Amino acid sequence: MKKVLVLAAVAMALGFNAWGAETILNPTADSPVFGLYPSGNYGSQTYGYWGYFNYPMRTLVKYDCSTLSGSVTGVKLSFQLMQNNWSGTQIWACKLLGDWQEMTVTYGNQPSHDDTAAGRFLDTVAPAGTGIHTLNCTTAANTIVQAWMSTPASNYGIILRTQNEGGNLRAYPYMKESSNQPVRLVVETATGVAPASLGRIKSLYN
């Protein structure tokens, strides 16, 4: 056993392939909020808001990360758009800083979020077209998800918004209440060293 651990440590130090996994998480809660109707709740709606149409349009999404283990090496967001009028705007997903409930959250009572570089889960130019899009998240997202794994009470999810909330630039992602794909979290984790890598290191000592 000791020899295996030593070999694993050597393999990791030399940059050999990690033995990892990819886990797809569906939302446990999702709810759009619309600045035009600050007291309205849309938790049962089949599509969300992501952009700006006379007023800010945002969507809150929460995930259960209890099934994850190991070190987070990559995070993606995968979603299906019902309609897309982004026109190349910069889209964000930011870490939420307070709790919320799907059937009571509104634009007026939404929790604050961290829109600094450390809190931006997603920061990219919006893709064109409808259908399913899978986007790589920031390296900050790795740190955020890792913290959710170690401290589940800190996991309030993310909020989808555009960087500059102005103009008529918006898209409508499907929610978990729809029969279409919701906003999924795809997490890549490394839990050790691949057996093939251990074999290669072992051969160096034979």
N, C-alpha and C positions, 0 to 999 in steps of 0.2 A: 504494500500500500504506500509506504514511504517513497519507494522508487517511482511509483506512478505520479505522486504529487510533485516530486522533483522534476520529472520529465515534463509535466504540465507547466510548471513554472518556467522552465527553460524554453519551452515552445512559445509561451506567451511573450517572454522577453525578446525572443528572436522574431516575433511578428508572424508566427504561423497561424493558420486559419482558426478562428474561434468556432466552437460548436454552438450554434445559435438557433433561434426560432423566430418565426414571424406570427404575431397574434393579431387578429382582426377583432376590434371591439365595436359593437353597435351601441348607440346612445341608450342610456338608462333614462334620460330626460332631455327634451329639447323644446324650446319655445321661442318663437320670434317676438320681437317688440318693435313698435312703430311710433316714432316721435309725434306723428300727427294725432295719434290717439293715446296719450300718455297713461290713461287709466285702463286701457283695454288689455285683456289677457287672451293669448292665442295659442295656448298650450295644446289644444286638441286639433290644431290646423295641420293639414297634410303637407304643406310647404312652408318654407321659412323665408326670411328677408335677409339680403346681404348687399348693402349699398346705400343709396340715397335717392329719394324721390320726393322732392320738396322738403322732406324731413329725413333725419337719420333712420335707417332700417337695419336692425341688428338681429342676431339669433344667438341664444344661449344654448350650449350643449354640454352634457355631463356624461362621464364614463365611469364604469366600475373597473378599477385596475387591480383588483384582488387576485386575479388569476395569473398575473405577470410575476416573473422572477428573473433574477440575473441582472446584468448590467445593460442598460438601454444604449443601443448603438445607432439607432435611427428611428425616426417617427415620420409618418405620412398622414395626410388627410385625404380621404377618398369620398367623393360626393357626386350625386346626380342632380343636374340642373333641369328644372322644368322650363325655365326661360332665362336668357342671358342677354343683358344689355350693358355689360361692363365696359366695352370699348377700350380694353387695355389698361384699366385703372389698377392701382396698387391695392391689393387686398391683404387684410390682416386677420389673424385669429389671436386673441390676447388672453392671458391667464386671468381668471376671475378671482377676486379677493374676498368675496363673501358668499354665503350660501343663498340659495333661491329654490323655489318650488315651481314645478312645471305649470301647475294650474292656478298659480297666484301671481307669478312675476309679471310686471308691466314695465313699460319704458320709464315710468315715473319712479318705481321702486327697485329697479335693477341694481345689483351690487356694482361697486366700482371694479375697474380692471386695470392691469398693469400694461401700459402701452409703451414702456421703455424697451430697449433692446433685450433686456433680461426677461421680460414678460411676453415678448412677441413670439407666439407659438408658430405662426405662419406670417411670412412677409415676402410677397412675391407679386409679379405682374399677373393679373387675372387671365385665365385661359379663355379662348374664344369658343363659342358654340355651346350647344346644350349637350345632354348626355352625361356620361360618367367621366370625371376627372380625378386623377390621383396625383397629389402634389407633395414634394419633399418639404418637410418642415425645417425650421431653423435648428442650429445646434442647441439653442436655449431650450427647445422643446424636449430634447433628451434629458436635460437637467430637471425640467419641470415634471416630466413623467416619472423620473427616478424618485423625486421627492414625494410624489403622490403614492408611489409604491411603499416607501418607508414610513410615510406619515399620512395615512388615508384621510384623516380628519382635515387635512389641508387641501383636499381635492374638491374644488368647487366647479371644475370644468373650464370651458373657454367661451369667449364671445366672438362671433364673426362680425366684422365691420370693415369698412374701407378706410384707407389711410386718411385721405382728405374727404370728409363727409360733405359733399357738395355736388351740384349738377344733378343730372338724371341718369346715374350710372348704377345699375342694380342687377341682381340675379336672384333666382328663387330656387334654393336647394330643397329637395324633398326631405320630409321629416319622418320619424319612425312610425308615425300613424299612417303613412302611405304604403302602398304595395311596392313602391319603387325603392331603390337603395337610399338609405339615410346618410347622414354625415358620419362616416366611420373613421375610427382611429386605428391606424396600422402601426404596431410597435415591433421593432426588431430588437431582440435581446441576445446577448452572449452569455452562456452559462458555463463555459469551460473551453477545453481545447478538443477539436475534432480528433477521433481515434486515428485517422490517417496521419495527422500531424504528429501525434505521439509516436507512431511507428517510424516516421522519418527521423525524429530526434533519437529514438532508441537505436536506430541503425548506425548513428554516428559513434556510438559507444561500443559497438560489437566488432 
